[in-house]
Amino acid sequence: LIERIARNTRHGGVWCGTSTFHHKLNDDVRVMGTLPSAPELQKNPWGHKYEYKYGELVDAIEYVVNFDKVVKLAYECGFYLVLKRSFVSYAVSKCHADAHANDAIHFVFIFRRAC
């Protein structure tokens, strides 16, 4: 997947998205399913499925990944990490959103492709 993103991103272009702070998922009542421990995630960084529900807005199957592995693979494909910030902190910095919003498990990431 990261190789495909690299093939389709110009030099200097960006790849951005959201992910989760794995260590905070276990404390979130909106998460259903068995989550891997930190050692399990280190050993097998991909494909740990869980269900995330947020009222009537979100009912999604998501996957836990080892983000350090994503950063390493992205670097090997010519990307470098330029931002990793909690979703709420990012929203507040961009649009003056409610700084007291309760979303401690998600973060925003931005990679830039080397020139």
Order of alpha helices (4+ residues) and beta strands (2+ residues): alpha-beta-alpha-beta-alpha-beta-beta-alpha-beta-alpha-beta
